[in-house]
């Protein structure tokens, strides 16, 4: 087989033949890898005949005469339609505000520039399509703070880790609301929370927030039903279900027992729903309105949850790909019949979604009322489980045979396989980016900002056949200009700031795209040094990225200082004795470098030893002194905790996503150490840098 024809097919399908790794070395995808990934994209390439057939199919899909259902453009810019229509062709533009424009394309076949931001309906010749006209940039920190020199700060919050009396062993929206009040009183403008995406209620052993069932809906285990239905109704349900002792046991644990806590919470929610649907509850109308507004997307998610539980009980493998044929397509009449026969079960899942959505709505309202200028910053996972609700309901727009990960980079030298599915670039274009738009809207519904995990996925993703390792992957390109415009448009409509996690292997020129669109990148204290362990002083940090001390995938500052992450690597056999010795020697140099940088910023003696509290205090002030428009201090570093939330590359050998914080949400920030760090950070942010 000619590799050149195979390479031509790969490039036509959006795959990169050549790429540069995290160390700056050129790499090339092998023919074997390309054939496997192409098969996952639906383009057979096992022999020359298949390659030629697949090339012809792609050429037909990319026919220059074809017109996609949605086109994006920047506000005030003309749109070239000459490939589709003759110059001077008459058109009618129905704008989102109801006004209408009747005119013609210019002599070059271009749609004239106009100022109306939004989604507009274009009729031209015998064709109709949507025009998404985007502002030039996202709603920014300057907009949110109404300042040319924004200096906001907030806290990074693993929601599940929060504690309050009556939470049932998992942090919930009521605890988050309490924390919002407390953080606002200290001067915070934002709470950046861990992903709240919907999980699998029938499979409670799957709890990683970055491997959800759907990014369109929420994890109902974080609901706080008492805050919506009333504490009296909650107490009655706990008593009726006999759950009081088990709830107290779960709340006493230092590590979340996800299966037990989930089963208990779901049992409680079912008891509440049974009472809710029987009585004339005053919130019935609000629930009905919520279901109606959720439309087909909510109905499909609830049907999936019911089907998933039904087949799990019948012993059928849980992945929807292995359900009976009639249930694999949400549009199949058999699915509608199942939903009618199990109407109460479907309604229960809608009820649970209603509770958590209203809880988040309450929390964002409380945060803003308490004085936060941003409030909640939601977290968008890079993908969803290929066996989950979103993949089932949006099959034409998601990749089901490929999973996402990362090649070897500075975060993980072995590369990563995340076991999640992502959007199909071809599917997005063919369906007018509907799945992308609805996802962004869902995640901005109750937030003042959105953090996009692995934001490089807007341009390219490392994809590999399901079950393969990261070495069997290749980069798949995405329509970056279209996705950025849609992101700017939704940010503008929701008045929400956008953050992009841009750590790891970043394509050349990509950060410039983010900067141009007012999407903040992320800079991490632990990474801001050269190879001589000279840490960058605060004033040298960029003003177009947020500043933070660490992330959920990295050691906490205290843990890094004492080498707890290295202890784990040694314990798990990821470093042998020689490797561990070398890592500790290197860490000692890093510590010296950080201590010198912190001392210089604090005006202290550079060689004076510092204790743990001084490290944490100075670090909070240090990132506060940077010109970053937003600083986020992870709660783990505000509290001085040693253990990190997640250790990448582990599943059961490290308690990922299970650690709870040591105090109740009412008192968490009032202890001497955390309160002092927040005061230092607040003072640093308000200091005039001139």
matplotlib code that plots the C-alpha trace (Angstrom):
import matplotlib.pyplot as plt

x = [0.0, 1.3, 1.9, 1.4, -2.2, -2.8, -1.3, -3.6, -6.6, -5.4, -5.0, -8.4, -9.9, -8.2, -5.3, -1.9, 0.9, 3.7, 3.7, 6.1, 6.2, 6.5, 10.3, 10.2, 11.2, 9.4, 7.3, 5.5, 2.4, 3.1, 0.9, -0.3, -1.5, -3.2, -5.1, -6.4, -7.5, -9.0, -11.1, -12.3, -13.4, -15.3, -12.8, -11.6, -7.9, -6.7, -5.8, -5.4, -9.0, -10.4, -8.1, -9.3, -13.0, -12.6, -10.9, -13.8, -16.3, -14.5, -14.3, -18.1, -18.7, -16.4, -18.0, -17.5, -21.1, -22.4, -23.6, -23.5, -26.5, -24.6, -21.9, -19.9, -18.5, -17.1, -19.2, -18.6, -17.0, -18.4, -19.0, -17.8, -20.6, -19.2, -18.5, -22.3, -24.1, -23.8, -22.7, -25.8, -28.0, -31.0, -31.3, -33.4, -31.9, -34.2, -32.3, -32.6, -34.3, -37.0, -35.9, -35.4, -32.8, -33.6, -30.8, -28.2, -24.8, -22.1, -20.3, -17.9, -20.6, -20.1, -22.7, -22.3, -20.9, -23.5, -23.4, -26.1, -24.6, -26.5, -28.0, -29.8, -31.7, -30.6, -32.7, -31.0, -32.0, -33.8, -31.5, -31.8, -29.1, -28.1, -25.6, -23.8, -22.4, -19.9, -18.3, -14.6, -13.8, -15.3, -16.9, -13.7, -12.5, -12.4, -16.1, -17.0, -15.1, -15.7, -12.1, -9.2, -6.9, -8.9, -7.5, -10.0, -9.3, -11.1, -10.9, -10.5, -13.1, -13.5, -17.2, -17.4, -14.8, -17.0, -18.7, -21.8, -24.1, -26.6, -24.8, -24.9, -21.1, -20.8, -20.3, -23.5, -24.9, -26.0, -22.5, -21.2, -23.7, -22.4, -18.8, -19.8, -21.0, -17.9, -15.4, -17.2, -16.9, -13.1, -13.1, -13.3, -14.9, -15.2, -15.4, -14.0, -15.6, -14.8, -17.0, -20.6, -21.4, -24.0, -22.6, -24.2, -26.9, -26.9, -23.2, -22.1, -18.5, -17.8, -17.2, -14.4, -15.8, -13.7, -15.3, -19.0, -22.0, -23.0, -21.7, -25.2, -26.6, -25.5, -24.4, -27.6, -25.5, -24.5, -28.1, -29.3, -33.0, -33.7, -32.7, -35.3, -38.1, -37.6, -35.9, -39.2, -39.8, -36.2, -36.4, -39.7, -38.1, -35.0, -37.2, -39.5, -36.6, -34.7, -31.5, -30.5, -27.8, -26.3, -26.2, -24.3, -21.9, -21.1, -20.7, -18.1, -15.7, -12.5, -12.7, -16.0, -17.5, -19.0, -21.0, -22.5, -23.1, -24.6, -27.0, -28.1, -28.6, -30.6, -32.8, -33.4, -34.2, -36.7, -38.4, -38.7, -39.9, -42.6, -44.0, -43.6, -45.6, -48.4, -49.0, -50.0, -46.5, -46.3, -43.2, -45.0, -45.4, -41.7, -40.8, -43.1, -41.6, -38.1, -39.0, -40.5, -37.5, -35.2, -36.9, -35.6, -32.1, -33.4, -35.9, -33.2, -30.9, -33.6, -34.6, -31.0, -30.8, -33.9, -32.7, -29.2, -30.7, -33.2, -30.5, -28.1, -30.7, -31.3, -27.7, -27.1, -23.7, -24.0, -22.6, -25.4, -23.6, -24.5, -28.2, -30.8, -30.7, -34.0, -32.7, -29.4, -31.0, -32.9, -35.2, -36.3, -40.0, -39.1, -37.4, -40.5, -42.6, -40.2, -40.4, -44.2, -44.1, -41.6, -42.9, -42.4, -38.7, -38.0, -39.7, -37.7, -34.5, -35.9, -36.8, -33.3, -31.9, -34.3, -33.1, -29.5, -30.1, -32.1, -29.5, -26.8, -29.0, -29.5, -25.7, -24.8, -27.5, -26.2, -22.6, -23.5, -25.7, -22.9, -20.7, -18.8, -18.4, -18.1, -19.5, -19.3, -16.8, -17.9, -15.5, -16.0, -14.4, -12.7, -15.0, -17.6, -17.7, -18.5, -20.9, -22.9, -25.9, -24.4, -22.8, -26.1, -28.2, -25.7, -24.3, -23.9, -21.8, -19.6, -16.8, -17.8, -14.9, -12.1, -11.0, -9.1, -5.8, -2.5, 0.9, 3.9, 4.3, 5.6, 2.6, 2.9, 6.0, 4.2, 1.3, -2.3, -5.5, -8.5, -11.0, -13.5, -15.1, -15.1, -16.9, -16.6, -15.4, -17.3, -20.4, -20.3, -20.1, -22.9, -25.3, -24.7, -22.5, -25.7, -24.1, -21.3, -23.6, -26.0, -23.1, -21.6, -25.1, -25.8, -22.5, -23.0, -26.6, -25.8, -22.3, -20.4, -17.5, -16.3, -13.0, -12.4, -10.2, -7.5, -8.6, -6.2, -9.1, -10.7, -7.9, -6.8, -7.2, -5.0, -7.3, -6.7, -8.8, -10.9, -8.8, -5.5, -2.7, -1.6, 1.3, -1.4, -2.8, -2.7, -3.8, -7.3, -8.0, -11.0, -12.5, -10.9, -12.2, -15.8, -15.6, -13.9, -16.6, -19.4, -17.6, -17.3, -21.0, -22.2, -19.8, -21.2, -24.8, -24.3, -21.9, -19.5, -15.7, -13.8, -10.7, -8.7, -6.4, -3.5, -0.9, 0.9, 1.7, 0.4, 0.4, 2.5, 0.5, -2.4, -2.1, -2.2, -5.7, -6.8, -5.3, -7.0, -10.4, -9.9, -9.8, -7.5, -4.8, -3.4, 0.0, 1.0, 3.5, 5.2, 5.9, 7.0, 10.8, 13.7, 15.9, 18.1, 15.2, 15.0, 11.4, 9.9, 9.1, 5.4, 5.9, 7.2, 4.0, 1.7, -1.4, -3.5, -3.6, -4.9, -2.4, -2.6, -0.3, -1.2, -4.0, -6.1, -3.7, -0.6, 0.7, -0.6, 2.0, 2.5, 2.7, 5.2, 7.3, 7.6, 7.8, 4.5, 4.0, 7.4, 6.5, 3.4, 5.4, 7.8, 5.0, 3.3, 6.5, 6.5, 10.0, 12.7, 15.1, 17.6, 14.9, 13.4, 16.8, 17.3, 13.8, 14.4, 17.7, 16.0, 13.2, 15.6, 16.9, 13.4, 12.6, 15.6, 14.6, 11.0, 12.1, 14.4, 11.6, 9.1, 11.6, 12.4, 8.7, 8.2, 11.3, 12.8, 16.3, 16.8, 18.6, 16.4, 14.7, 10.9, 8.4, 5.2, 3.0, 5.4, 5.6, 1.8, 1.4, 4.1, 2.8, -0.7, 0.7, 3.1, 0.5, -1.6, 1.2, 1.2, -0.6, -3.0, -6.5, -7.7, -5.9, -7.3, -6.0, -6.9, -8.7, -6.0, -3.4, -5.6, -6.0, -2.4, -3.3, -0.7, -2.6, -3.7, -7.2, -6.1, -2.9, -3.0, -2.3, -3.9, -7.4, -7.7, -4.1, -4.7, -7.9, -8.7, -11.7, -12.5, -10.7, -12.9, -11.8, -11.3, -13.9, -17.5, -18.1, -19.3, -15.9, -13.5, -12.1, -12.3, -9.4, -6.3, -4.2, -6.7, -8.1, -4.6, -3.8, -7.0, -6.2, -2.7, -4.1, -6.8, -4.2, -1.9, -4.6, -5.5, -2.0, -1.3, 1.4, 2.7]
y = [0.0, 3.5, 5.4, 8.6, 7.8, 6.7, 9.9, 11.8, 10.1, 10.7, 14.4, 14.6, 13.1, 15.7, 13.6, 15.0, 13.0, 15.1, 16.8, 18.1, 16.6, 18.3, 18.3, 20.0, 16.9, 16.2, 13.0, 11.2, 8.9, 5.4, 3.9, 1.2, 3.9, 5.9, 2.9, 2.0, 5.6, 6.0, 2.9, 4.5, 7.6, 5.3, 5.5, 2.0, 1.9, -1.6, -1.9, 0.4, -0.2, 0.9, 3.9, 5.1, 4.5, 6.4, 9.3, 9.5, 9.5, 12.3, 14.3, 13.9, 15.1, 18.1, 18.9, 22.7, 23.0, 21.7, 24.2, 23.4, 24.1, 26.7, 29.2, 31.3, 34.8, 37.6, 40.7, 43.4, 41.1, 40.1, 36.4, 35.0, 32.8, 32.8, 29.1, 28.5, 31.4, 33.8, 37.4, 39.6, 36.8, 38.1, 37.0, 37.5, 37.6, 37.1, 38.4, 37.0, 40.2, 39.7, 42.3, 41.5, 42.5, 42.1, 42.8, 41.0, 39.6, 42.0, 41.7, 39.3, 37.0, 38.2, 38.7, 42.4, 42.9, 43.8, 44.3, 42.0, 39.5, 36.3, 33.4, 34.5, 32.7, 33.2, 32.4, 32.6, 31.1, 27.9, 27.3, 28.1, 28.1, 29.6, 32.4, 32.6, 36.1, 36.3, 39.2, 39.5, 38.3, 36.6, 38.4, 39.2, 39.8, 43.5, 43.3, 41.3, 43.6, 46.8, 47.6, 48.0, 46.4, 43.4, 41.9, 39.2, 36.2, 33.1, 29.6, 26.2, 23.9, 20.1, 20.0, 16.5, 17.3, 19.8, 18.9, 19.9, 18.2, 16.2, 15.9, 12.1, 11.7, 13.8, 17.5, 19.2, 22.4, 23.6, 23.3, 25.1, 27.9, 28.3, 28.3, 31.0, 33.3, 32.7, 33.2, 36.4, 37.8, 37.3, 39.2, 36.4, 37.0, 33.4, 29.7, 27.5, 24.1, 20.6, 19.2, 18.5, 16.4, 13.7, 10.2, 6.7, 6.2, 2.5, 2.1, 3.9, 2.7, 5.2, 8.5, 10.4, 13.8, 13.9, 10.6, 11.5, 10.0, 13.4, 16.9, 18.2, 17.4, 17.3, 14.7, 14.3, 13.0, 16.7, 17.7, 19.2, 18.3, 20.0, 23.4, 23.0, 20.9, 22.0, 20.4, 19.1, 17.0, 15.8, 14.7, 12.8, 11.0, 10.0, 8.6, 6.8, 5.2, 4.4, 6.1, 8.2, 5.8, 5.1, 8.8, 9.6, 6.8, 8.0, 11.6, 10.5, 9.0, 10.8, 9.1, 9.0, 5.6, 6.4, 3.2, 3.3, 7.0, 7.0, 4.1, 5.8, 9.2, 7.7, 5.8, 9.0, 10.9, 8.1, 8.4, 12.2, 11.7, 9.2, 11.8, 14.7, 13.1, 12.0, 15.3, 18.7, 20.2, 23.9, 23.3, 20.9, 23.7, 24.6, 21.0, 20.7, 23.9, 22.5, 19.3, 21.3, 23.6, 20.6, 19.3, 16.4, 16.5, 16.1, 13.4, 11.4, 11.6, 10.4, 7.6, 6.6, 6.4, 4.3, 2.0, 1.7, 0.6, -1.8, -3.6, -3.7, -5.5, -7.9, -8.8, -7.3, -5.6, -2.0, -0.3, 0.8, -0.6, -4.0, -3.3, -4.9, -3.2, -1.5, 0.4, 1.6, 4.5, 7.1, 7.8, 4.2, 3.8, 1.0, 3.6, 5.8, 2.7, 1.8, 5.4, 5.3, 1.9, 3.3, 6.8, 7.1, 6.0, 8.5, 11.2, 10.4, 11.1, 14.4, 15.2, 14.5, 16.7, 19.4, 19.4, 19.7, 22.4, 24.5, 24.0, 25.4, 28.2, 29.1, 28.9, 31.2, 33.7, 33.6, 34.1, 37.2, 38.6, 38.1, 40.4, 38.0, 39.6, 36.2, 33.6, 30.0, 28.9, 25.6, 23.0, 21.3, 17.9, 17.3, 14.4, 12.0, 8.2, 6.5, 4.3, 7.2, 9.2, 12.0, 9.5, 7.5, 10.6, 12.3, 9.4, 11.4, 14.0, 12.0, 9.5, 6.1, 3.9, 6.3, 7.5, 10.6, 11.0, 12.8, 11.9, 11.9, 15.5, 17.3, 16.2, 12.5, 11.1, 7.8, 9.6, 9.2, 7.4, 9.0, 6.4, 9.0, 9.9, 13.3, 15.2, 14.1, 17.1, 15.9, 15.3, 18.7, 20.5, 18.3, 19.0, 22.7, 22.4, 21.7, 19.3, 21.8, 24.8, 22.9, 21.7, 25.2, 26.5, 23.7, 24.4, 28.2, 28.0, 28.5, 30.0, 33.2, 31.4, 28.2, 26.4, 24.2, 21.3, 20.6, 23.6, 22.5, 20.2, 23.1, 22.7, 19.1, 16.0, 12.9, 10.0, 6.3, 3.2, 2.2, -0.1, 1.0, 2.8, 6.4, 5.2, 4.1, 7.6, 10.5, 14.1, 14.8, 18.4, 20.4, 23.5, 26.0, 29.2, 28.0, 26.7, 29.9, 32.1, 30.0, 30.1, 33.9, 34.2, 32.0, 33.7, 37.1, 35.9, 34.5, 37.3, 34.5, 34.5, 31.6, 29.9, 27.4, 24.8, 25.0, 22.8, 20.0, 19.9, 23.2, 23.7, 26.5, 29.7, 28.3, 30.5, 33.6, 32.4, 32.3, 35.7, 37.3, 36.0, 36.9, 33.3, 33.1, 30.4, 29.0, 29.4, 27.2, 28.3, 24.9, 25.2, 28.8, 28.3, 27.6, 24.5, 26.1, 26.2, 30.0, 30.8, 33.7, 36.7, 37.7, 40.8, 38.7, 36.5, 37.2, 39.3, 37.1, 33.9, 33.1, 32.3, 29.4, 27.4, 23.9, 21.9, 18.8, 16.6, 17.9, 17.7, 20.3, 22.9, 21.4, 17.9, 19.0, 20.7, 17.5, 15.2, 13.4, 13.0, 11.3, 9.0, 7.9, 7.3, 5.1, 3.3, 2.5, 1.3, 4.1, 5.1, 2.6, 3.4, 5.1, 7.1, 8.1, 9.3, 11.4, 12.9, 13.9, 15.5, 17.5, 18.4, 19.8, 22.2, 23.1, 23.9, 26.2, 28.0, 28.5, 29.6, 32.2, 33.5, 33.7, 35.4, 38.0, 38.7, 39.0, 41.2, 38.5, 37.1, 34.7, 32.0, 32.0, 28.6, 28.6, 26.4, 25.0, 27.9, 30.4, 28.5, 28.6, 32.2, 33.5, 31.5, 32.9, 36.4, 35.6, 34.6, 37.5, 39.9, 38.7, 40.8, 37.9, 39.2, 36.3, 34.3, 31.0, 29.5, 25.8, 25.0, 22.3, 25.1, 27.5, 24.7, 23.5, 19.9, 17.3, 14.9, 15.8, 15.1, 13.0, 11.1, 10.6, 7.1, 5.5, 4.1, 2.0, 2.4, 6.0, 7.4, 9.7, 12.0, 10.7, 12.9, 15.1, 18.3, 18.3, 20.8, 21.8, 24.3, 26.9, 27.0, 25.9, 29.3, 30.7, 28.7, 30.8, 29.5, 29.6, 33.0, 34.4, 33.2, 34.6, 37.9, 38.0, 37.1, 39.7, 42.4, 41.3, 41.6, 45.1, 46.4, 49.0, 47.3, 50.7]
z = [0.0, -0.9, 2.3, 0.4, -0.4, 3.2, 4.4, 2.0, 3.5, 7.0, 6.3, 4.6, 7.7, 9.9, 11.3, 11.7, 10.1, 11.7, 15.1, 17.7, 21.2, 24.6, 24.3, 20.9, 19.0, 15.6, 15.5, 12.8, 13.1, 11.7, 9.0, 11.4, 13.9, 11.1, 9.8, 13.2, 14.0, 10.5, 11.2, 14.4, 12.4, 10.0, 7.1, 6.2, 5.2, 5.4, 1.7, -1.3, -2.5, 0.9, 1.0, -2.4, -1.6, 1.7, -0.1, -2.5, 0.3, 2.1, -1.2, -1.6, 2.0, 1.4, -1.9, -2.4, -3.4, -0.1, 2.5, 6.2, 8.4, 10.4, 9.5, 12.0, 11.5, 13.5, 14.2, 11.6, 9.1, 5.7, 4.9, 1.6, 0.1, -3.5, -3.3, -2.8, -4.5, -7.4, -6.8, -6.4, -5.2, -3.1, 0.5, 3.5, 7.0, 10.0, 13.0, 16.5, 17.7, 15.1, 12.6, 9.0, 6.3, 2.6, 0.3, -2.0, -1.9, -3.2, -6.5, -5.0, -3.6, 0.0, 2.7, 3.8, 7.3, 10.0, 13.7, 15.1, 17.5, 17.8, 15.9, 12.7, 10.0, 6.4, 3.4, 0.1, -3.2, -2.1, 0.9, 4.6, 7.3, 10.6, 10.9, 14.3, 14.5, 17.4, 19.2, 18.7, 22.2, 25.2, 28.2, 30.1, 33.6, 32.6, 31.8, 34.9, 37.2, 35.2, 35.5, 33.0, 35.6, 37.0, 40.1, 41.1, 43.3, 44.2, 45.5, 43.7, 45.2, 45.0, 45.7, 46.9, 49.6, 51.4, 54.7, 56.4, 58.9, 56.9, 53.6, 53.6, 53.0, 49.8, 49.4, 48.0, 46.7, 50.2, 51.5, 48.4, 49.1, 52.6, 51.4, 48.9, 51.7, 53.7, 50.8, 49.7, 53.3, 52.9, 49.6, 47.0, 43.7, 42.5, 43.4, 40.7, 41.3, 40.2, 37.3, 38.3, 35.2, 35.3, 36.2, 36.1, 38.8, 38.0, 38.3, 41.5, 41.2, 38.5, 40.2, 38.4, 37.6, 34.4, 33.0, 33.1, 31.5, 30.1, 30.1, 29.5, 33.0, 36.6, 39.2, 41.3, 44.2, 44.8, 45.3, 48.6, 48.6, 51.9, 50.5, 47.8, 49.3, 52.9, 55.9, 57.2, 54.1, 54.2, 57.8, 57.1, 54.1, 56.1, 58.8, 56.4, 54.6, 57.8, 56.7, 59.7, 61.0, 57.6, 56.7, 60.0, 59.3, 55.8, 57.0, 59.6, 56.9, 55.8, 52.4, 50.5, 50.1, 46.7, 46.1, 49.6, 49.7, 46.2, 46.9, 50.1, 48.4, 45.6, 48.0, 49.8, 46.6, 45.5, 48.9, 48.4, 44.8, 45.9, 48.3, 45.9, 43.1, 45.5, 47.2, 45.9, 46.4, 45.7, 43.5, 41.1, 38.6, 38.8, 38.3, 35.2, 33.8, 34.3, 32.4, 29.6, 29.3, 29.3, 26.2, 24.2, 25.7, 29.3, 28.3, 26.5, 29.5, 31.9, 29.5, 29.3, 33.1, 33.3, 30.5, 32.0, 35.3, 33.6, 31.7, 34.6, 36.6, 33.8, 33.7, 30.3, 30.0, 31.0, 27.9, 25.7, 22.7, 24.0, 24.7, 22.5, 19.1, 19.6, 22.6, 21.1, 19.2, 21.3, 18.3, 18.0, 18.8, 21.3, 23.5, 23.6, 24.5, 27.2, 28.6, 28.6, 30.4, 33.0, 33.2, 36.9, 36.6, 33.9, 35.9, 38.9, 37.1, 35.9, 39.5, 40.7, 37.9, 38.9, 42.5, 41.7, 39.0, 41.4, 44.1, 41.7, 40.7, 44.4, 45.0, 42.1, 43.2, 46.8, 45.6, 43.6, 46.3, 48.8, 46.7, 44.3, 40.9, 39.1, 41.4, 40.4, 37.7, 36.3, 35.0, 31.6, 31.2, 27.9, 27.0, 28.2, 28.6, 25.3, 27.1, 28.6, 28.1, 26.0, 23.6, 23.3, 22.6, 20.3, 18.3, 15.1, 16.8, 19.1, 18.4, 19.8, 18.5, 19.7, 23.1, 24.1, 25.9, 25.6, 24.2, 26.6, 28.0, 31.0, 33.1, 32.2, 30.5, 29.6, 27.9, 29.0, 28.0, 29.6, 28.4, 27.3, 24.0, 22.3, 19.5, 15.9, 13.9, 10.9, 12.9, 14.5, 11.1, 9.6, 12.5, 12.9, 16.0, 18.0, 20.4, 21.2, 21.6, 24.0, 26.1, 26.6, 27.4, 29.9, 31.8, 31.8, 33.0, 36.7, 36.6, 36.0, 34.3, 32.7, 32.9, 29.9, 30.7, 28.2, 26.1, 23.3, 22.4, 20.6, 18.0, 18.3, 20.4, 20.8, 19.9, 19.9, 19.3, 22.3, 24.5, 23.0, 24.8, 24.2, 22.0, 19.4, 19.1, 16.6, 16.7, 15.3, 14.2, 15.2, 13.6, 16.0, 14.4, 14.5, 18.0, 19.3, 17.7, 19.3, 22.6, 22.4, 21.5, 24.4, 26.8, 25.7, 26.0, 29.5, 30.6, 31.7, 31.7, 30.0, 31.3, 29.3, 31.0, 28.6, 30.4, 28.6, 24.9, 23.4, 19.6, 18.3, 18.1, 20.0, 23.1, 20.8, 19.7, 23.3, 24.1, 21.1, 22.3, 25.9, 27.1, 30.1, 30.1, 33.4, 35.0, 37.9, 40.5, 40.6, 36.8, 36.6, 36.7, 34.3, 34.3, 36.9, 39.4, 39.2, 39.8, 37.8, 40.0, 40.2, 38.1, 35.2, 35.1, 32.1, 32.5, 30.1, 32.2, 35.7, 38.4, 40.8, 43.1, 41.8, 40.2, 41.2, 39.2, 40.9, 44.5, 46.9, 47.9, 51.3, 49.8, 47.2, 49.8, 51.9, 48.9, 49.5, 45.7, 45.5, 48.4, 46.4, 43.3, 45.2, 47.0, 43.7, 42.0, 39.5, 40.7, 41.7, 44.6, 42.3, 40.6, 43.9, 45.2, 42.0, 42.3, 45.9, 45.1, 42.3, 44.6, 47.1, 44.5, 43.5, 47.1, 47.4, 44.3, 45.4, 48.9, 47.4, 45.1, 47.9, 50.2, 47.6, 47.1, 50.8, 51.4, 53.7, 54.0, 51.1, 53.1, 56.1, 56.6, 56.3, 57.9, 56.3, 57.4, 56.0, 52.7, 52.4, 53.5, 51.2, 48.2, 48.6, 48.6, 45.8, 43.3, 44.5, 43.5, 39.8, 37.2, 36.5, 36.2, 38.2, 40.9, 42.1, 45.4, 45.7, 48.9, 49.6, 49.7, 51.7, 54.3, 54.1, 53.2, 52.2, 50.0, 46.4, 45.1, 42.1, 41.1, 37.4, 36.1, 39.1, 39.7, 42.9, 44.2, 45.2, 46.7, 43.8, 44.2, 47.7, 50.2, 52.4, 54.0, 57.8, 58.9, 58.4, 55.6, 58.1, 59.8, 57.1, 56.2, 59.8, 61.2, 61.9, 59.0, 56.2, 57.3, 57.4, 53.9, 52.5, 54.1, 52.6, 49.2, 49.4, 50.4, 47.6, 45.0, 46.2, 46.2, 43.6, 41.3, 40.2]

ax = plt.figure().add_subplot(projection="3d")
ax.plot(x, y, z, "-o")
ax.set_aspect("equal")
plt.show()
